[in-house]
Amino acid sequence: MGRLTGGDPSLLRRINSAVVLHALRGAGPLTLTDLTRITDLSRPTVEGVVEGLIDAGLVCESAPEEGETRRQGRPARRFRFRAEAGHLLGIEIGPHRIAALLSGLDGRIIGAGSREVSEKADADERLERVRLVVADVLRRTGVARSSLRAVGVGSPGIVEADGTVRLGTALPGWTGLALGERLRRSFRCPVLVENDANAAAVAEQWKGAATDSDDIVFVLAGLSPGAGALIGGRLHRGFGGAAGEIGALHLLGQEVTPEKLLSTTDEPLHPLDEAAVAKVFAHAKEGDARARAAVERFIQRLVHDVAALVLALDPELVVIGGWAAGLDGVLDPLRGELSRYCLRPPRVTLSLLGEAAVATGALRLALDHVEEQLFAVEGTVTSRRDR
């Protein structure tokens, strides 16, 4: 795959190549005349750039449409972006499942797969499950591993720029894990690791509920909630990657943890026991008084967590994801309570991507990395220091 970076002959040629490639990727097959009009470049310049992109494997000539030759004689040459020149992977590593999405260089998903994994699985077992899911997706789509140009990964925990999980209490053996380094052994391309809530926030802006918003908070609601935030369209990680860890707010004056709040007995729920949580919400919906009281306590705690971020960041939109996104009665209490606590209440909505949010955001990570190579774009929404 071509790489339009500092090693090319001239800055002007790199700029012209990026402009032409943008035009081709954003449209169907185009003629040289079309490209000249769209880019405002001279025809000789466009011709030279297109030939260079063909040599780099990023552009090819498109076959004439049926009947075009009969109507016009020899048709004008048309060119298209080769999305199949490389492929991207987005991977979610979660407590209960591993999921992967595969796309071409245009970000269009061409394959997907997932497998369940035990919440008790250690790091080696969980990473082996990742390899199995990836191998299955590649096999079913007929895509060679050597065709992968970047891999994005969404994982619970505080993730450093090199992909090391500095703190990860949701998964056994995750704290201190050199996740990026371990995964890079399986691929011959860059592997970019991101916190799962951050990845989901990026996904919602790309293809979900926040496509028209640049200032958003995505809440991955669960017994240990986390959040990702975009400020001015850029992902905000904080200095050490710990921004949005609202699950720790009980340490700052709210000592009752969610697993205690949602318990209908004297014993707290296990932090990863989503089935037990679902049972509590189901009983509440059926009218069980203790379950309804537990759900009300949990929602109140969620409101406090979200309000802390809203007061600090003043987002336009709050998107609720995670398993709470599928529960009835979450939005209205959130909206009502945020209007009490916040000076300017944001819009609140549920995730449109559901359980696909983290893997979709991880795929966007990989796509951003490739776009930085192709178009020399700096400061994209997911760019990280020291990559």
C-alpha positions in Angstrom: 0.0 0.0 0.0 1.3 3.5 -0.9 2.3 5.8 1.9 2.1 9.5 1.3 4.4 10.8 3.9 7.7 12.6 4.3 9.7 10.3 2.0 7.9 11.4 -1.1 9.6 13.8 -3.6 7.9 17.0 -2.6 5.3 18.4 -0.2 3.3 19.8 -3.1 3.0 16.4 -4.7 2.0 14.8 -1.4 -0.7 17.5 -1.0 -2.0 16.9 -4.6 -2.0 13.2 -4.1 -4.0 13.5 -0.9 -6.5 15.8 -2.6 -7.1 13.5 -5.5 -7.3 10.4 -3.3 -9.9 12.1 -1.1 -11.9 12.9 -4.1 -11.8 9.3 -5.4 -12.6 7.8 -2.0 -15.6 10.0 -1.5 -17.2 9.3 -4.8 -17.8 6.6 -7.4 -15.5 6.1 -10.4 -14.4 9.5 -11.8 -12.8 10.6 -15.1 -9.8 12.8 -15.3 -12.1 15.7 -16.2 -14.2 15.0 -13.1 -11.1 15.0 -10.9 -9.8 18.3 -12.5 -13.1 20.0 -11.8 -13.4 18.6 -8.2 -9.8 19.3 -7.2 -9.1 22.5 -9.0 -5.9 21.0 -10.2 -4.6 21.1 -13.8 -5.2 18.1 -16.0 -1.5 17.3 -16.3 -1.1 17.4 -12.5 -4.1 15.1 -12.1 -2.8 12.7 -14.7 0.5 12.5 -13.0 -1.0 12.0 -9.5 -3.4 9.3 -10.7 -0.5 7.3 -12.3 1.4 7.5 -9.1 -1.6 6.3 -7.1 -2.0 3.4 -9.5 1.6 2.5 -9.0 1.1 2.6 -5.3 -1.9 0.2 -5.5 -4.4 2.7 -4.2 -6.2 3.5 -7.4 -7.2 1.4 -10.4 -9.0 2.0 -13.7 -12.7 1.2 -13.5 -14.4 -0.8 -16.3 -16.8 1.2 -18.5 -20.5 0.9 -17.6 -22.6 -1.5 -19.7 -23.7 0.3 -22.9 -21.4 3.2 -22.5 -19.1 2.1 -25.4 -22.0 1.8 -27.8 -23.4 5.2 -27.0 -20.2 7.2 -27.0 -17.6 5.2 -28.9 -14.4 5.0 -26.8 -15.4 6.1 -23.3 -13.4 8.3 -21.0 -11.2 6.4 -18.6 -12.6 6.2 -15.1 -10.7 5.6 -11.9 -11.7 4.5 -8.5 -10.2 4.1 -5.0 -9.1 0.6 -4.2 -10.7 -0.1 -0.8 -9.6 -3.7 -1.2 -5.9 -2.6 -1.2 -5.8 -3.2 2.5 -8.0 -4.2 5.4 -8.7 -3.1 9.0 -9.7 -4.9 12.1 -11.7 -3.6 15.1 -11.6 -5.8 18.2 -13.6 -5.7 21.4 -12.1 -7.5 24.4 -14.8 -7.7 27.1 -15.6 -9.6 30.3 -18.0 -12.0 28.6 -17.2 -11.9 24.8 -14.6 -11.2 22.2 -15.9 -9.5 19.0 -14.2 -8.4 15.8 -15.2 -6.3 12.8 -13.3 -6.4 9.4 -13.4 -3.6 6.8 -11.7 -2.4 3.7 -9.8 0.9 3.6 -13.1 2.8 3.2 -14.3 1.6 6.6 -17.2 -0.4 5.2 -17.7 -3.6 7.2 -17.2 -6.8 5.2 -17.0 -9.4 8.1 -17.8 -9.9 11.7 -17.5 -12.5 14.4 -17.7 -13.1 18.1 -17.2 -15.7 20.8 -18.2 -16.0 24.4 -15.5 -16.0 27.1 -15.7 -16.7 30.8 -15.4 -13.6 33.1 -13.0 -15.8 35.0 -10.6 -16.4 32.1 -7.1 -15.3 32.6 -5.2 -13.1 30.2 -3.6 -15.9 28.2 -7.0 -17.6 27.7 -8.7 -14.4 26.7 -6.0 -13.5 24.2 -6.2 -17.0 22.7 -9.9 -16.4 22.2 -9.0 -13.1 20.4 -6.8 -15.0 18.0 -9.5 -17.6 17.3 -12.1 -14.9 16.6 -9.7 -13.0 14.2 -8.7 -16.2 12.4 -12.4 -17.2 11.9 -13.3 -13.7 10.5 -10.3 -13.7 8.1 -11.1 -17.3 7.0 -14.8 -16.6 6.3 -14.1 -13.4 4.3 -11.1 -14.8 2.4 -8.9 -12.0 3.6 -5.2 -12.7 4.1 -3.6 -11.7 7.4 -0.9 -9.9 5.4 -3.6 -7.6 4.0 -4.2 -6.0 7.4 -3.0 -2.4 7.6 -4.0 -1.6 11.2 -5.8 -3.2 14.1 -7.8 -1.3 16.7 -8.6 -2.8 20.1 -11.1 -1.7 22.7 -10.4 -3.0 26.3 -11.6 -2.2 29.8 -9.1 -0.4 32.0 -6.8 2.6 31.9 -4.8 2.2 28.8 -1.4 3.9 28.2 -0.3 5.2 24.8 1.8 2.0 24.1 -1.2 -0.3 24.8 -0.2 -1.3 28.4 -3.2 -1.6 30.7 -2.1 0.4 33.7 -5.2 -0.5 35.7 -7.8 -3.0 34.7 -10.0 -4.5 37.5 -12.7 -5.8 35.3 -10.7 -8.7 33.8 -8.4 -11.2 35.7 -4.7 -10.6 35.2 -5.4 -7.4 33.2 -3.6 -4.8 35.4 -0.1 -4.3 34.1 -0.7 -6.4 31.0 1.4 -5.3 28.0 -1.7 -5.8 25.8 -0.5 -3.9 22.8 2.8 -5.7 22.8 1.2 -9.1 23.2 -1.2 -8.5 20.3 1.5 -7.1 18.0 3.0 -10.5 18.0 0.0 -11.8 16.0 0.0 -9.0 13.4 2.5 -7.4 11.0 0.8 -4.0 11.2 0.2 -1.4 13.9 -2.0 -2.3 16.8 -3.8 0.5 18.6 -5.3 -0.2 22.0 -7.9 2.1 23.5 -10.2 2.1 26.6 -13.5 0.5 25.7 -15.7 3.5 26.7 -13.4 5.9 24.7 -13.7 3.6 21.7 -17.5 3.5 22.0 -17.7 7.3 22.2 -15.8 7.5 18.9 -18.1 4.9 17.4 -21.3 6.8 18.3 -20.0 9.9 16.6 -18.9 8.0 13.6 -22.0 5.8 13.0 -24.3 6.1 16.0 -26.4 8.5 18.0 -23.9 11.4 18.0 -23.1 11.9 14.3 -24.1 15.6 14.5 -22.4 16.4 17.8 -18.8 17.3 18.6 -19.1 17.6 22.4 -20.4 14.3 23.8 -20.1 12.0 26.7 -20.6 8.3 26.2 -21.5 6.3 29.4 -20.7 2.6 29.4 -23.2 1.8 32.1 -22.7 -1.2 34.2 -21.8 -2.1 37.8 -18.5 -0.4 37.2 -19.4 2.4 34.8 -16.9 4.2 32.6 -17.2 7.1 30.2 -15.6 8.5 27.1 -15.8 12.1 26.0 -15.2 14.0 22.8 -14.5 17.7 23.3 -14.6 19.7 20.1 -14.6 16.5 18.1 -11.4 15.2 19.8 -11.2 12.3 22.1 -10.3 13.4 25.6 -8.2 10.9 27.5 -6.6 13.0 30.2 -2.9 13.2 30.9 -2.5 9.5 31.8 -5.5 8.0 30.0 -7.7 7.9 33.1 -10.4 10.5 32.1 -13.9 9.2 32.4 -13.3 6.6 35.2 -16.6 7.5 36.9 -16.8 4.1 38.5 -14.4 5.4 41.1 -16.6 8.3 42.2 -17.9 6.3 45.2 -14.5 6.8 46.7 -15.2 10.5 46.8 -18.1 10.7 49.2 -20.5 8.1 47.7 -19.3 5.0 49.5 -22.0 2.6 48.4 -20.9 0.7 45.3 -23.3 -0.2 42.5 -23.1 -3.9 43.3 -24.5 -3.1 46.8 -27.1 -0.7 45.5 -28.5 -3.2 43.1 -28.6 -6.1 45.6 -32.0 -7.2 46.9 -30.4 -9.2 49.7 -27.7 -8.4 52.2 -25.0 -9.8 49.8 -23.6 -7.5 47.1 -23.8 -8.7 43.5 -20.6 -9.9 41.7 -19.3 -6.9 39.6 -19.3 -9.0 36.4 -22.6 -10.9 37.0 -24.7 -9.3 34.3 -27.3 -12.1 34.5 -27.9 -11.3 38.2 -28.3 -7.6 37.3 -30.8 -8.4 34.5 -32.8 -10.5 36.9 -33.1 -7.5 39.3 -34.3 -5.3 36.5 -36.8 -7.9 35.3 -38.2 -8.3 38.8 -38.5 -4.5 39.1 -40.4 -4.4 35.9 -42.8 -7.0 37.2 -43.4 -4.8 40.3 -41.2 -6.4 42.9 -40.8 -3.7 45.6 -37.3 -4.6 46.7 -36.1 -4.9 43.1 -37.7 -1.5 42.2 -36.0 0.1 45.1 -32.7 -1.4 44.1 -33.1 -0.1 40.5 -34.0 3.3 41.7 -30.9 3.4 43.9 -28.7 2.3 40.9 -30.2 5.0 38.6 -29.7 7.6 41.2 -26.0 6.6 41.5 -25.7 6.7 37.7 -27.2 10.1 37.6 -24.6 11.4 40.1 -21.8 9.8 38.1 -23.0 11.3 34.8 -23.8 14.7 36.4 -20.1 15.0 37.5 -18.9 14.7 33.9 -21.7 17.0 32.6 -20.9 19.7 35.1 -17.2 19.5 34.2 -17.4 19.2 30.4 -20.8 20.8 29.4 -21.5 18.3 26.6 -24.2 18.8 24.0 -25.2 15.1 24.2 -24.9 12.2 26.7 -25.2 8.7 25.1 -26.0 5.8 27.4 -24.6 2.4 26.3 -23.6 -0.9 28.0 -26.2 -3.2 29.3 -28.2 -0.3 30.8 -29.0 0.8 27.2 -31.4 -2.1 26.9 -33.3 -1.4 30.1 -36.6 0.4 30.3 -36.9 3.5 32.4 -33.3 4.8 32.3 -33.7 7.9 30.2 -36.5 9.8 31.9 -35.0 9.6 35.4 -31.6 10.6 33.9 -33.1 13.6 32.1 -35.1 14.7 35.1 -32.2 14.5 37.6 -29.7 16.1 35.3 -32.0 19.0 34.9 -31.9 19.4 38.6 -28.1 19.1 39.0 -26.7 20.7 35.9 -26.7 24.3 34.9 -27.4 23.4 31.3 -28.8 20.0 30.9 -27.6 18.1 27.8 -29.6 16.0 25.5 -29.7 12.3 26.7 -30.2 9.4 24.4 -29.5 5.6 24.2 -26.7 4.2 22.0 -27.7 3.2 18.5 -24.9 0.8 18.2 -25.6 -1.4 21.2 -23.1 -4.2 21.8 -21.3 -3.3 18.6 -20.2 0.1 19.9 -16.8 -0.9 21.2 -15.7 -2.9 18.2 -16.9 -0.3 15.8 -14.9 2.4 17.7 -11.9 0.2 17.6 -12.3 -0.2 13.8 -12.5 3.6 13.6 -9.2 3.8 15.5 -7.6 1.6 12.8 -9.1 3.7 10.0 -7.9 6.9 11.5 -4.3 5.5 11.7 -4.4 4.5 8.0 -5.9 7.9 7.0 -3.0 9.6 8.8 -0.7 7.6 6.5 -2.7 8.1 3.3 -3.6 11.8 3.7 -0.9 13.0 6.1 -3.7 14.0 8.4 -2.6 15.0 11.9 -4.8 15.5 15.0 -7.6 13.1 14.1 -10.2 12.3 16.7 -8.4 9.2 18.0 -4.7 10.2 17.5 -2.5 9.3 20.5 0.8 10.6 21.8 3.9 8.6 21.1 2.3 6.1 18.7 
